[in-house]
Amino acid sequence: MSSQILTSFVSKTPVFDYEAYLKKNTLDPQEHSFKVLNFTTFYTESNDGLSIELKSTQLNVFESDSFFINEKLNIYQTYEIAVIQKAPPRFELELKYDEQFINIQAIIKQDTHLEYYDELYEDILQEIYRQMIELNLLIGIRAFALHSLIKDFVEQVSMGICMINDVVIEVARGIEKIDDKPDELIMHFRQILDEKKAHFESDFEKGDLAATLNKGDLTLEYKKVRTGIDGKNIKNHVIKRKVELAKCRPKINEQNFEVEENDKIIKYFAKIDGFMQNKDLNFDISNEITSDKKLSLKSSGSVKASEGEEVNINLTMANRFDDGIDSGITVEAQIINLNGSVAENAIVKANKRLDIKGQIHSKAKIYAKHARIFNLKGFLRAEVAIVDTLERGILEAKTAFVKNAINAKIYAENVYIENLASTNEIHFLNNCFIKECCGDTNKFIVDALDFKQINDALTRGKQKLQELEECEKICKSLQESYKLISPNMQNILLSYKAMKDAHQEPPKSFTDQIIRFRNLVNKIKEVEQKLTNKQKVENEVKEQINKINNIINQAEVFNQSGLWSRDYNEIRFVFTEGDVITRAIDAQSDLFKIALHEKKVCFTHKSQEENKEFEALKELEAELIKEFDS
């Protein structure tokens, strides 16, 4: 280097038009370059603030992200430079940077045949500064470990370590912008409903209304917009992040959701059992389906609200004989009100109350606690049933009220029939009340085993008794075996003990026989233990039979009008021991009550009996109708 021209200048941008300087001073740019002799950094933290001067050794203040990110932070530098004559390059270095000048790296090319010399550190640093200034980058700002990295590299060169690859040195690191993360709505209720539907057998059961939410279910989870941060580059320019606005925050009916919120998320829990409703991010939970459209395979699929889920269904068809529940689907809810009919192969279950103002197809099945049906041609099982017309249908209930019975089957503890037509089978346990019998070929059957609960209990008792009788046979056989082998076993046991006492090994046959004998004794004890319950089971079965027979003996048929058809009607009493007592009902004009006395069918005439039984039953019916109409 033959000469230096010292000069200093201030640039706030920074902008250094080096070529213009050379031209002004008639210096050839091909022959000259420059080096930084010294530089000073100034900053202000507001537009009208006083500048603070920093030396090159004080620049670590900018390494704090919270300080450097300040949008009002203004930085400029002054440089004292020396314009020098160019020397042949001893290494090849280029700056690598991203489009926004956030991260700056120096790449020293591997194909450089570099040997150590005393000014190597200073030359690398000057080349970095030179290229940064030409790019209008601040030097020394957020340089972090730059000086130590250059020193490490120079030390490796001094030790003769060859460069296998390009050497990368981090020069400066700005702050990367982090874009806002959009808000997100997780609809947990869909997974809950899908999991419930997964247990259904057929696809048509998996419609939108096939399953319900339960109180306490986590239905929605809203993740708020996660605010990012603006970035900043090595020119002190702010790099604006992408700002997101809330787009999917749900609107809810607060009466039906429990809300938990923190600074990141909002969780929405169901306050009631029911169906989720969603329109344009407006959510609600309804425990009622109210519609004038039928439930069908295409529109809704099955509806299944299990017992304990307070879900109601109200369907109103234009005509009550139009199907409101279509064929092949299952509908289950707490309360079902249908101004319409039920199609074939449909299954309807109301865990509390069911009111159907249309007709039930002969292949449909209905289950309810309390049921009122206009026309029943299919199957109904309920605790209490009120049926206007039971026509070729089957009714199972604890208490049944039927206005018109035609060619039907009724199984109930207590039955009230207003108009009894022909060809009906009435299976009852306690009382059967008839206001008027205008038909024939009707059968009144008192058989407790027609009722599943009683039949199952008696069957279980008899099965236990049968098992114990088998145990008796087994026990007898085991005891006989014991008597046969016991004398010989006494000798074997004595011999076995004597040999053991004499420290002799007994024959294996002795050991095997003793084991078999012990197993026999244990088996006898086990069977005898089971037989200790035989008397108790026998007593329980006898008590069940006595109770059933008492029920049969007390069963009665009442005909309020006292009029019976002149054609054939009969009453049958079936006892558990197999006795069956059948009697044709006489067509007498004042035959009011039919009962059993000492296994004989007895007729009581109307003039001898009051109608108190009817009054109590009709009061119950009136209360139920009031409940349905409320």
Summary of the structure (lengths in Angstrom):
residues: 630
radius of gyration: 49.3
end to end distance: 108.9
largest distance: 148.2
contacts: 1916
relative contact order: 0.05
helix: 29%
strand: 37%
